[in-house]
């Protein structure tokens, strides 16, 4: 994997965990995500990605405190 790709993944993971607006900016608007909690059913688009992300953030919030 190129260093450029590593940096892209790092930015995306940082945004996922820290900044909703940054997450929206670094996520492709036509993302297709197949989350395990939805039995790998494909979810399409940025709104779906935000729903999945927010669900994960909420689930882990109690473990951070």
N, C-alpha and C positions, 0 to 999 in steps of 0.2 A: 504494500500500500504506500502511495506517495505521501510525503510530508504534507502536501496540500490537502489531501483527503483526510489525513489525521486531524488537521486543524479544522476542517469543516465539521467533522464529527465532534470534536471538542467544543466548538461554538454551539452546536445544536444541543449537546448534553447540558452545557452550562445554562443555556436559555431555557431548556426544558425545566430545570430545577429552580431557576432564579428569577426569571423575568418574562412575564406573559407577552409583553409587546415584542421583545427580542425573539421569543419563540415564534410568534406570528411572522416576523420578518425573515427568519432563516429557514422556515418550513415551506416547501414547495406547495403552491395552492392546489395542486392536483394530487397530493399525497394519497397513497393507498396504504392503509394500516390494517393489519389483521391481528387484533389483540387477543391474547390467550383468554382473557376473562369473558370475552364474547364468543368463545369457542372458535376463534380464528375466522370469524365472519368478516369479510372485507368491509372496511369503512372508508369512505371516499371524501376527500376535500379537507380544507383547513378547519371548517366548523367541526367536523368529526374528530380531527386530530386534537382540537382544543378540548372537546368533551372527554376524550380518552385521557389526555394529559391532566386535566383538572381532576378527574376521578382518581388518578394515581397520586397526584399531589395531596389530595384530601385523605386518601387512605394512609399515606406515609406521615402525614402531619403529626399524628399522635405519637409516633415513634421517635420524633426529633426532640421532643420536649423532655 
